[in-house]
Amino acid sequence: MIATIARIRRHPIKSIGGEDMANARLTAARRLPGDRLWAILTEAGERHAGEGGNPQRWLPKSCFVRGVASAALQAIQGGWVNGAPHGAIRLTHPDLADLVFDPETEAARLIDWVAPLWPADKPSATRLVQGPTGWTDVNQPWLSILSLSSLRDLENRVGHPLGIERWRGNLWVDGWPPYAERDLVGRILNIGDVELRVTETIGRCAATSANTNTGRLDCDMPAALTAAFGHHDFGIYAEVVTGGEIALKDEIRA
């Protein structure tokens, strides 16, 4: 099965924004460079994070500000101003003024900016933290891979556009038959000399029910997936086995 890489995306801050990339250098047993480097802890998460500083171990998603608790967060877009995974980050939201800040020195500005989007009945946001690895939802150093043909079929099923941003995927592939990715678990994907081993399918939560243009719910996505397929999976995870450069339009062979 041959397809092409249509989009490469990273999300500098967990549940906060996202940006496209033209290329990336993958490293064996590592996440996509620059993806989920930062996350906003909540008061509930502080109990697991340790005393001050950055946590020294991976923490579960329940410790952080995230889209499943606030659909409004899903409408945030943006990434690094200079294109490299350091320095200033620029974020936009349809209901807020744009924010440009340095996560190393101006994290408090982000906490204040996000506050109107975070429900008052949820544990308050406390601080921005880095971790020993990226703050993805799984504690393994995997990439997420999604299929544009599967997305188009799902959009037809639910009756309206969904877009790619709500899924917060790393690689979007064009050319596979719809949902063929589900049969790739355990297989090796080749992108030139790069090898990726597909590890498991991705179960979806209610964060994917939010429209990323408005930050408002436009469906019940887990219910829609379950009604259509008997499960709420959409997309696959893969581990980098052999690293190297990948770029848009590269062939991906399964």
NUSEZA-955806 format. One record per residue (C-alpha): x, y, z. Coordinates in pm, whole numbers, plus 50000, padded with zeros to 5 digits. Layout:
# NUSEZA-955806
XYZ
...
# end
This chain:
# NUSEZA-955806
500005000050000
501575032949888
500445067649996
501985101850056
502505124350357
499985152650320
500475171050652
503045170950932
501855187951251
503195194051597
501575209051905
504085228552116
501735229452418
499425200852508
495825209752409
496935245252321
497455252851951
499205234751669
501255242051360
502175226551026
505715216050935
507255211050592
509675184650717
510985168551033
513925147751150
512715116751335
514845098651592
514425062351696
512195058052004
511405095352018
508285116051956
507945141451676
510435169251758
508775198451934
505475180351993
503815185952334
507005199452489
504895219552732
501645214452922
499605234653171
499255217453507
496065220653710
495655221154088
494705184454068
497815176753866
500105193854114
499605164754355
501405142154108
503995166453976
506335169154273
507645199754448
508165229054209
510245227753892
509475204753603
508115169653668
510715142453636
508365116053497
505545113653245
502165123453391
498695112553270
496525136653076
494195141553374
496915163153534
496645190153268
494425216053108
492915197852809
490245199752545
487965172752686
487225196152980
486905227752769
485785227452405
486945263552377
490595252652396
490185233752070
489955266351875
493455277751975
495945277451688
499595286551664
503185276551723
506725289451738
507345323351583
510755314051443
509795279051328
512245262251565
511185245351892
512375273552115
511755310452171
508455328952136
505135311752061
502225329551892
498675317951971
495305328451831
491695322251935
488495336151779
487345350852112
490675364752236
493385389052133
496475371951990
499195362252237
502945361852174
504965349652470
508135330952565
507245298852753
510595299452931
510115333853088
506495344753037
504435314153125
502195334353356
500935353953055
499725321552897
497945311053218
496125344653227
495275342752854
493785307752882
491775315753199
488595327853015
488525295252820
488835272453123
485655263153320
485365277753669
484185244253807
487385226353701
490655225653898
492425258453823
495385260953588
498565265953788
501755266153580
503385256653251
505785227153271
508135207153056
508745170253114
511425144253057
509485134352742
506605149952549
503205152652718
501335130052476
498345110252603
500345077752609
503575072952801
505285057052503
507345077952254
504925073251966
503725094251673
500085096051570
499195088751207
495825095951047
494315090750704
492665117850495
490515092250314
489205079550648
488475115450749
486555122050427
484445090750483
483765100350844
482745135550737
480225120150497
478865098550777
478365127151025
477135150750755
479485180450796
483195189550770
485395179651062
488855191450956
492185178351077
492875200951376
490425184451618
492365151751596
495745166851691
497615141651474
501275142851375
501225127651025
498315128650782
498495103550498
496685105750164
496165075549941
495215046850169
491705032050135
489395044550412
490255028450748
492975006350599
495275019550873
493404998351128
494854967050968
498444979550997
498994973051368
502234953551401
503374963251051
506354984350946
505805016350748
508675029050532
509285065350440
512525063350244
515025049550497
512775057950792
510945028750953
507855032251173
506265003051357
502505006351401
501694998851765
497945003451822
494835022551721
493925055451890
490815056952108
489095090752091
487635111952371
485065139852370
487685166352287
487185156251922
483545167351946
484585204051933
484655225451620
488165239651600
486965271351422
484535281151698
485605262152009
482055248952047
480675213652035
479235203551698
478745165951752
479305137251994
482305122051820
482905091552043
479215082652007
479335087951628
482385065551595
480835038751814
477555039751620
479395035751291
482075010651384
481364996151728
484385013851879
485685049451914
489085044951747
490335068751480
493965068251366
497005048051472
500125051951682
503575042751553
507055040651704
510115053351518
512355022851465
514865038751227
515145076451223
515785101050943
514265130050751
510645130650638
508925157450433
505615165950273
504785144949965
507165117050070
505885082449987
504835060950280
504805023550210
502944997850415
# end
